Amino acid sequence: MNIAKERMSKIHPYAKAVTWKRIQDFSRFYPKNTMICSEAERATELYIIRRGHPVSKRSWTTRKCCWPAEAGDIFGEMALLENKPRSASGIAHED
């Protein structure tokens, strides 16, 4: 429990509440700098990007990995396929 609190205190300045508005049944809008999915959470869905913007991946072992996401790119699928917790957090760089 103490390790989790310590880790959360380190990322707290960089994290914003996950807020999204549903556009259609399966579409969501994530504002800039919001967390899309969180490391270690149970995976219940994967994400398909409709509009391309860079998405960063942060984990306890890697600081930051950023890729120029394009429409049609998928992320978050490995946790579903492997039935394991998410290996990293995904953060939106743009709306």
DOVO-227058 format. One record per residue (C-alpha): residue in three letters; x, y negated, z negated. Coordinates in pm, whole numbers, plus 50000, padded with zeros to 5 digits. Layout:
BEGIN
AlaXYZ ...
***
This chain:
BEGIN
Met500005000050000 Asn502814975749918 Ile504494982550253 Ala501274974150435 Lys500894941650240 Glu504494932250316 Arg504034938750687 Met500764919450699 Ser502374889650526 Lys505034888950800 Ile502564887951089 His499934866350919 Pro501314833351057 Tyr501094847151411 Ala497734864751390 Lys494354849751457 Ala491034865551386 Val489844887851666 Thr487064867751818 Trp485524876052148 Lys482294869752321 Arg480544896252523 Ile480074885352884 Gln478344916753011 Asp477894951652869 Phe481554960752909 Ser483194926852964 Arg484784905952692 Phe486444872252677 Tyr489464868452448 Pro490674833052372 Lys494364824852401 Asn496584839252123 Thr493974863251987 Met494734899251905 Ile493004923052142 Cys493954954951961 Ser496034961851653 Glu498904985651590 Ala497965016051381 Glu494225011851434 Arg492125041151551 Ala491545038551925 Thr487955038352043 Glu488455021452379 Leu490945011752646 Tyr491224978252821 Ile491044969953192 Ile492164935053284 Arg489784915653506 Arg491934884453538 Gly495694886853521 His497624868953251 Pro500644880053052 Val499834902552758 Ser502354908752482 Lys502894940552291 Arg504224938551936 Ser505054966851702 Trp507104972251390 Thr509944987051596 Thr509864963451898 Arg509494926251855 Lys507804916952178 Cys507304930952523 Cys505494910052778 Trp504354919753122 Pro502544899853394 Ala499214917453376 Glu497194918053694 Ala493554925053764 Gly492994962453742 Asp495854969353499 Ile494984991853204 Phe496414992252853 Gly495515009052527 Glu494835042452693 Met497645062852536 Ala496115062252189 Leu492905076352338 Leu494685102852543 Glu496905113952255 Asn494245109551985 Lys496725089551777 Pro496695054751623 Arg497715026051850 Ser501475022151886 Ala501424984251921 Ser499224953451908 Gly498024935752222 Ile497774897752223 Ala496254875552492 His498544847752614 Glu495804829152799 Asp492004827952783 
***
